[in-house]
């Protein structure tokens, strides 16, 4: 396993973490979580975001697949990145993540399909996995070969990417060429030591937020079901993974243990642990300089896997 420890945070990152801890984190407490209000606020904020005008946005709304293409100039139609957004399986959308995913499309030169999967509690487990499988098969039906697809996702979306890999393997489907995971949520049982150790340092979540979010998504299903918590799945014979996480977030150990278990089962993993960054900081592109660095690294992984 390739393991890198990144340097100290920038002043912008420190300031942003300070604001998140005081404005966003209280909204994530189990007794204050108001999903309709949170969704509305995040979507409203997303309307003011700017993306590179050279990246074309094309909405897709078919019977079994919803989302959007983010297409950089001169991109071919034979390869793509399938992106699964985070948000605890309960909030966020392709729109909220568009600045980062569009930047990834431009810097890699590869089209991104940002999946708009169904959200809980209206559509609990396994609805997002069904949507991800349908999307993967839809991409293949368009002539895109598995070797020309890279999965990517943050937080719950990172867990969804892992669940998709495990589901495709069970189905006997050819797997994509790799997966990018940003602070993936891989253990809904919340057994990682960092859940409690980093509760005070994490800019976005309390320990209780993890259990509460898992309960909303699972709707009674076991917290250790491999497709809900891929940490407990068969992690052998997977394509190369690229994982990044912060050392002070509650989900730190979801990434570290995933990387360790994949390597123990013969897989290839690149793991980067950054110092004192907010959860899924690359999604705060372009405000954070660390986000810009990380998107460049993501684009590099994509081009290496699709070379």
C-alpha positions as CSV (number, residue, x, y, z in Angstrom):
1,X,0.0,0.0,0.0
2,X,1.3,3.4,-1.0
3,X,0.8,5.7,2.0
4,X,1.5,9.4,2.1
5,X,1.1,11.9,5.0
6,X,0.4,15.4,3.6
7,X,1.4,18.7,5.2
8,X,-0.1,21.2,7.5
9,X,-3.4,23.0,6.5
10,X,-3.5,26.4,4.8
11,X,-5.0,29.4,6.6
12,X,-8.0,29.1,4.3
13,X,-8.5,25.5,5.3
14,X,-8.2,26.4,9.0
15,X,-10.7,29.3,8.6
16,X,-13.1,27.1,6.7
17,X,-12.9,24.3,9.3
18,X,-13.6,26.9,12.0
19,X,-16.8,28.1,10.2
20,X,-18.0,24.6,9.4
21,X,-17.6,23.6,13.0
22,X,-19.8,26.5,14.2
23,X,-22.3,26.7,11.4
24,X,-22.6,23.2,9.8
25,X,-21.7,20.8,12.5
26,X,-24.5,21.7,14.9
27,X,-27.0,21.0,12.1
28,X,-25.7,17.4,12.0
29,X,-26.6,16.6,15.6
30,X,-29.3,13.9,15.8
31,X,-31.8,16.1,17.6
32,X,-31.4,19.1,15.2
33,X,-31.1,17.4,11.8
34,X,-33.8,18.8,9.5
35,X,-33.3,17.1,6.2
36,X,-35.8,19.1,4.1
37,X,-34.3,22.4,5.3
38,X,-30.7,21.1,4.9
39,X,-31.4,20.0,1.3
40,X,-33.0,23.3,0.4
41,X,-30.1,25.3,1.8
42,X,-27.4,23.2,0.1
43,X,-29.2,23.4,-3.3
44,X,-29.8,27.1,-2.9
45,X,-26.1,27.7,-2.2
46,X,-25.2,25.5,-5.2
47,X,-27.0,27.9,-7.5
48,X,-24.4,30.6,-6.9
49,X,-21.5,28.3,-7.7
50,X,-19.5,28.9,-10.9
51,X,-17.9,26.3,-13.0
52,X,-15.5,26.5,-16.0
53,X,-17.5,27.6,-19.0
54,X,-15.4,25.2,-21.1
55,X,-17.2,22.2,-19.4
56,X,-20.6,21.4,-21.0
57,X,-23.4,20.3,-18.7
58,X,-25.9,17.9,-20.2
59,X,-28.8,16.6,-18.0
60,X,-30.0,13.0,-18.3
61,X,-33.4,11.9,-17.1
62,X,-34.2,8.4,-18.2
63,X,-36.4,5.8,-16.6
64,X,-33.7,4.2,-14.6
65,X,-30.8,6.7,-14.8
66,X,-30.8,10.3,-13.7
67,X,-27.8,12.7,-13.5
68,X,-25.7,14.8,-15.7
69,X,-22.8,14.7,-18.1
70,X,-20.0,17.1,-17.5
71,X,-18.0,17.2,-20.7
72,X,-14.7,19.0,-21.2
73,X,-13.6,20.2,-24.6
74,X,-12.3,17.5,-27.0
75,X,-13.3,14.6,-24.7
76,X,-14.0,11.4,-26.5
77,X,-17.1,9.2,-25.9
78,X,-15.2,6.0,-25.2
79,X,-14.3,6.7,-21.6
80,X,-15.8,8.3,-18.5
81,X,-15.7,8.9,-14.7
82,X,-18.8,7.7,-12.9
83,X,-19.2,10.0,-9.9
84,X,-21.3,9.3,-6.8
85,X,-21.8,12.3,-4.6
86,X,-21.8,12.2,-0.8
87,X,-24.3,13.5,1.7
88,X,-25.0,10.6,4.0
89,X,-27.3,9.0,1.3
90,X,-29.8,11.7,2.4
91,X,-28.8,15.0,0.9
92,X,-26.6,16.7,-1.8
93,X,-26.8,16.1,-5.5
94,X,-24.8,16.4,-8.7
95,X,-25.4,20.2,-8.5
96,X,-23.9,20.6,-5.1
97,X,-20.7,18.8,-6.2
98,X,-20.5,20.4,-9.7
99,X,-17.5,22.7,-9.1
100,X,-15.2,19.8,-8.1
101,X,-16.5,17.3,-10.6
102,X,-16.4,19.7,-13.5
103,X,-12.8,20.6,-12.5
104,X,-12.0,16.9,-12.5
105,X,-13.5,16.5,-15.9
106,X,-11.5,19.4,-17.3
107,X,-8.2,18.5,-15.7
108,X,-8.4,14.8,-16.7
109,X,-9.9,15.5,-20.1
110,X,-12.4,12.8,-19.4
111,X,-16.2,13.1,-19.3
112,X,-17.8,12.8,-15.8
113,X,-21.3,11.3,-15.4
114,X,-22.5,12.6,-12.0
115,X,-25.2,10.2,-10.8
116,X,-28.4,11.6,-9.2
117,X,-29.3,8.5,-7.2
118,X,-32.4,8.3,-5.0
119,X,-32.0,9.5,-1.4
120,X,-33.2,8.2,2.0
121,X,-35.4,8.2,4.0
122,X,-37.7,8.2,1.0
123,X,-35.6,5.6,-0.8
124,X,-33.5,3.7,1.8
125,X,-31.0,0.9,1.2
126,X,-30.5,-0.6,-1.3
127,X,-32.0,2.0,-3.6
128,X,-28.8,3.9,-4.3
129,X,-27.0,0.7,-5.1
130,X,-29.7,-0.3,-7.6
131,X,-29.4,3.1,-9.2
132,X,-25.6,2.8,-9.4
133,X,-25.8,-0.6,-11.0
134,X,-28.4,0.6,-13.5
135,X,-26.1,3.6,-14.4
136,X,-23.1,1.3,-14.8
137,X,-25.0,-1.0,-17.2
138,X,-26.4,2.1,-19.0
139,X,-22.9,3.4,-19.6
140,X,-21.9,-0.1,-20.9
141,X,-25.0,-0.1,-23.2
142,X,-23.6,3.1,-24.7
143,X,-20.5,1.3,-25.7
144,X,-18.2,2.3,-22.9
145,X,-16.0,-0.6,-21.9
146,X,-15.4,-1.3,-18.2
147,X,-11.6,-0.7,-18.7
148,X,-12.5,2.8,-19.8
149,X,-14.6,3.6,-16.7
150,X,-13.2,5.0,-13.3
151,X,-15.5,5.2,-10.3
152,X,-15.3,8.2,-8.0
153,X,-17.1,9.3,-4.9
154,X,-16.9,11.2,-1.6
155,X,-18.1,10.1,1.9
156,X,-21.4,8.1,1.3
157,X,-20.6,8.3,-2.4
158,X,-17.3,6.6,-1.8
159,X,-19.1,3.9,0.1
160,X,-21.5,3.6,-2.8
161,X,-18.6,3.2,-5.2
162,X,-17.3,0.3,-3.0
163,X,-20.8,-1.2,-2.8
164,X,-21.1,-1.0,-6.6
165,X,-17.8,-2.8,-7.0
166,X,-18.9,-5.6,-4.6
167,X,-22.3,-5.9,-6.3
168,X,-20.8,-6.0,-9.8
169,X,-18.4,-8.7,-8.7
170,X,-21.3,-10.8,-7.3
171,X,-23.2,-10.4,-10.6
172,X,-20.1,-11.6,-12.5
173,X,-19.9,-8.2,-14.3
174,X,-16.5,-6.9,-15.6
175,X,-15.2,-4.3,-13.2
176,X,-14.1,-0.7,-14.0
177,X,-10.5,0.2,-14.1
178,X,-10.2,1.9,-10.8
179,X,-11.9,3.9,-8.0
180,X,-11.3,7.3,-6.4
181,X,-12.5,7.5,-2.9
182,X,-12.7,10.7,-0.8
183,X,-13.1,10.0,2.9
184,X,-15.4,7.1,2.0
185,X,-18.1,6.0,4.5
186,X,-17.4,2.2,4.7
187,X,-18.5,1.2,8.2
188,X,-22.1,2.2,9.1
189,X,-21.6,0.2,12.4
190,X,-19.3,3.1,13.4
191,X,-16.7,0.8,15.0
192,X,-13.6,2.8,14.0
193,X,-11.7,4.3,16.9
194,X,-11.6,7.7,15.1
195,X,-15.4,8.1,15.5
196,X,-14.9,8.9,19.2
197,X,-11.3,10.0,19.1
198,X,-11.9,12.8,16.6
199,X,-15.4,13.9,17.6
200,X,-14.1,17.2,18.9
201,X,-11.6,17.8,16.1
202,X,-13.9,16.9,13.2
203,X,-15.2,20.0,11.5
204,X,-18.5,18.5,10.3
205,X,-19.8,15.6,12.3
206,X,-20.3,14.3,15.9
207,X,-20.0,10.6,16.7
208,X,-23.8,10.4,17.0
209,X,-24.1,11.8,13.4
210,X,-22.6,8.6,12.0
211,X,-25.0,6.3,13.8
212,X,-28.0,8.5,13.1
213,X,-27.2,8.9,9.4
214,X,-26.7,5.1,9.1
215,X,-30.1,4.4,10.7
216,X,-31.8,6.7,8.2
217,X,-30.3,5.0,5.3
218,X,-30.5,1.4,6.5
219,X,-34.1,1.5,7.6
220,X,-33.7,-1.6,9.8
221,X,-31.0,-3.4,7.7
222,X,-27.9,-4.7,9.5
223,X,-25.2,-2.1,9.9
224,X,-22.6,-4.7,8.8
225,X,-24.4,-5.7,5.6
226,X,-21.5,-5.7,3.0
227,X,-23.3,-3.6,0.5
228,X,-24.1,-1.0,3.2
229,X,-20.7,-1.2,4.9
230,X,-18.2,-2.5,2.3
231,X,-15.6,-2.8,5.0
232,X,-17.2,-6.1,5.9
233,X,-17.3,-7.4,2.3
234,X,-15.1,-9.6,0.2
235,X,-12.5,-7.1,-0.9
236,X,-10.5,-9.4,-3.1
237,X,-10.0,-9.0,-6.9
238,X,-10.9,-5.3,-7.0
239,X,-9.4,-2.8,-9.3
240,X,-6.8,-0.3,-7.9
241,X,-8.1,2.2,-5.4
242,X,-7.0,5.8,-4.6
243,X,-8.1,6.9,-1.2
244,X,-7.7,10.2,0.6
245,X,-8.8,11.2,4.1
246,X,-8.0,13.7,6.9
247,X,-6.3,12.7,10.1
248,X,-8.8,14.6,12.3
249,X,-12.2,13.6,10.9
250,X,-14.5,11.0,12.5
251,X,-14.4,8.8,9.4
252,X,-10.6,8.6,9.3
253,X,-10.5,4.9,10.2
254,X,-13.1,4.0,7.6
255,X,-10.5,4.8,5.0
256,X,-7.4,3.4,6.8
257,X,-9.0,0.1,7.6
258,X,-10.5,-0.2,4.1
259,X,-7.0,0.3,2.6
260,X,-5.5,-2.2,5.0
261,X,-8.1,-4.9,4.3
262,X,-7.9,-4.4,0.6
263,X,-4.1,-4.8,0.7
264,X,-4.4,-7.9,3.0
265,X,-6.7,-9.4,0.3
266,X,-4.2,-8.8,-2.4
267,X,-5.4,-5.5,-3.8
268,X,-3.6,-2.3,-4.9
269,X,-4.3,0.9,-2.9
270,X,-2.9,4.4,-2.8
271,X,-3.7,6.1,0.5
272,X,-3.1,9.8,1.4
273,X,-3.7,11.0,4.9
274,X,-3.9,14.8,5.1
275,X,-3.5,16.9,8.2
276,X,-6.4,18.7,9.8
277,X,-8.6,19.1,6.7
278,X,-12.4,19.2,6.8
279,X,-14.3,16.1,5.7
280,X,-14.2,15.7,1.9
281,X,-12.3,19.0,1.5
282,X,-11.8,18.5,-2.3
283,X,-15.5,19.2,-2.7
284,X,-14.8,22.8,-1.6
285,X,-13.0,23.5,-4.9
286,X,-11.8,26.1,-5.8
287,X,-11.9,27.9,-2.4
288,X,-9.4,25.7,-0.7
289,X,-5.8,25.3,-2.1
290,X,-5.8,21.8,-0.8
291,X,-8.8,21.0,-2.9
292,X,-7.0,22.2,-6.0
293,X,-4.0,20.0,-5.2
294,X,-6.3,17.0,-4.5
295,X,-8.3,17.4,-7.8
296,X,-5.0,17.4,-9.7
297,X,-4.0,14.2,-8.0
298,X,-7.4,12.7,-8.8
299,X,-7.1,13.7,-12.4
300,X,-3.6,12.1,-12.5
301,X,-5.0,8.8,-11.1
302,X,-7.7,8.8,-13.8
303,X,-5.3,9.4,-16.6
304,X,-3.0,6.7,-15.3
305,X,-5.9,4.2,-15.1
306,X,-7.3,5.1,-18.5
307,X,-3.9,5.3,-20.3
